[in-house]
């Protein structure tokens, strides 16, 4: 498994990716660095696949990963039915210009239609 550490220890990394996923599910698209976007894609696609079943056990697993009630409700109530007939590929990453402060490569990650 090729895991990106993102300069953080494990629990901080999981919390950051959970928060990014919650923002993605609520907003529909977020701007972040390319590396974070690529790692977020792995997390978000697995969560959407879990939400498609709609089972209580899957809802509890998603709540354990994303402690944001509104994001979980949005995921199960509106996003899961939207992606019901799609077998993966729920997100899109579009690269943007480099960030002004430190020239870090930026990207927008968004949910596909």
Secondary structure, 3 states (H helix, E strand, C coil): CCCCCCCCCHHHHHHHHHHHHHHHHHHCEEEEEHHHHHHHHHHHHHHHHHHHHCCHHHHHHHHHHCCCHHHHHHHHHHHHHHCCCCCCCCEEEEEEEECCCCCCEEEEEEECC
